[in-house]
Amino acid sequence: MSGDENSRLDEFSARLESDDIDVVREALDDYQSAQADTRWGVDNPYWPLANEVRFAARDLLGHPPSGHSHASALTVLWHLAEEEDADLIADAIESATDAGVREMALLAAGTVLAEGEEPNRRLLALITAMVLDEGLDVRDRKDAMQALDDLDLPEVEDLIVRLSESSERKLQVYAAVCLATPLRLRVHRDRVRRLAKSWPEDAGWEAQHLREALEGFHSTYWKDTELDDPVLRKAHDELRFPLSDEGCLQAFVTLLRSEDPVAVGIALDHYESSEGLRRVLEDEERAEAYLPEVLARAREVLRRPMSSAEVSALNMIGAQHAEPGDADLLLDVLTRTDSDAVREEAIWTAYGVLDEAEVKDKRLVAALGDLIFDPSVGFYLTKEKAIRVLADSLGADADDILLRALREGEPKVQAHASYFLVRTGGLDRHRAIMEEVAESWDGRPPQHPWGQNPIDLIFGKPHSVHWKGHRLADPDLYRAHKRLRAATVDASYHQALRTLLESDDQAAVGIALDHWWSPDGAVKRGGEEVREPERALVLDRIREVLRQPPSPAELSPMYGSEAKHLTALSALDVVAAEEPSLLAEVVEAAASDHVRERALDAVEAVFEDAEEADLRLVEALGNVACDENVPLNDRVRALELLDESPGTNSVDALVRATRCPEVEVQAAAAWGLMWEEVIEDHRAMLEELSANWPVEDAPREVTRVRDTLNAAKE
């Protein structure tokens, strides 16, 4: 354990031992918050002190409640309570006056009752009384029942039955859900069915969940099929809703050993699915003894020509149970079937055969390869999976098939072949053909395998930020762009960047600026120093672009006519603090109101980190504030920035703006002069301005200045 971890635990332990109840409560809350985060796969850093946390929670419950102290303690005990805490939690339930505290106490009670070999009788009786107390809210009674639901006790089952007879429908539904577990349904199936039938269709999600549970697990592949033989139908029903483990397993064997392929398929589905056989058995380990027979039966099914159960057989064997000897069975199935569902399961089973074999079966590899090019075969269930299985099981040995898929396959096949070639290192081996295929997609990949853009995987990313989807028509510019996307930086990278920046193509310049400023561009490839060689050229391009009109909308599918300015403004944000003169030029000579607004945002960011406002920036803001051709809101914004600017450089610009004819501008400038070090030098002027401003319907800027001046007089 590191020194920092030890220090954190020491500090946390000290908080748990504090005499201040609020400090202890906050420590418990921190523990619980960290424990909640474990659902994201992170460790609770305070777990080594779990025992101390438990003792602190117990101690807190021994004190009168302070704020949320009891709720915090009980929340911790919900996770950490031990059998000995039963009476303490019973006390908390009896004394609780707050619904939240009672709810947490019941959750903690559920933990305690589950911990002991024998439940604490006082706690059990107390919660039972709550369940039956018709004077309590439905929610409280449900919370109480939830604390007992997991206990395998006859009295708890009897209590659920009594609750199912309540006149409150919500309690009926909740109790029926508790009775709908596989083992309880063995006894109460008729009761639960009767209750469900009595409810309206809109009885809520719990009722709908219950109705689905009453359907039971039919099968995976045979849901719309009813068995003809009454003996097999009875066995199927017993398998779905068994009265005992023995009866369930006998029903399973009856189906598995029958000569009806549908019955066999249903049995195989029940064995393979987590919703099937194991879920309804009280002792699910008893199913393990049947695995050899199940696999033998599945392989026997596959030896029969065109058996309708073969999809279930293949699903049962799968990649997990596949053996090298299954290759012949799979080849036979793939040869004769015309079902995409069967092909899909056969392909996945083939993965198990190929992945484990030191010497790959060439016949099976060829069969999977043939599927990729078969026009009668569907893409999503078969071709996609065949590509994945070949690439994952063969690695670079799948190159020949995947390259053929690039040349001859449909576009979706090309995209997936490209993805898996990249994954197996094929880009280094076959870059030319992969780039050729990617270029044929004209910037729009036909598929995004596993959420990935194969064009980005081949050429590198980003394409750009504001020009995605645009392909440069000029071959030299296109090659330069392609070079920028590669992962490495050398002299050719800088040459490519300059080629784009120096061109007359607006999109090319924009793409280069995006690569220069974006953290995923130049910096990701080589750090901040990669920006330096082209810095001066970038500044020139920013200056030029932001003086020009917007770019043609068709050049940027995502950003339209704003792309050029957005690119330059993003680059400006990167250099603004170090290039105040450039920022000042943009503020004064902006090509549009939008450019000016973004430039003013950049000024605000620069001022936040500066000790003294740059004089050139102050001058630019003052010029904007006094420019009658600039929208009034931008002029006022410029004055607000002068007001907020660090240091005293802005005073002259503010005084100058008070002479403008617009009242809003005068008042905004006046407000900027109303701070302690400056106001006395300008009070007379400010009061004269105030006297000339309107009284009725005065702008906001006027009101705040006038109120401040009047307050000073008082």
Disulfide bonds with the S-S distance in Angstrom:
none
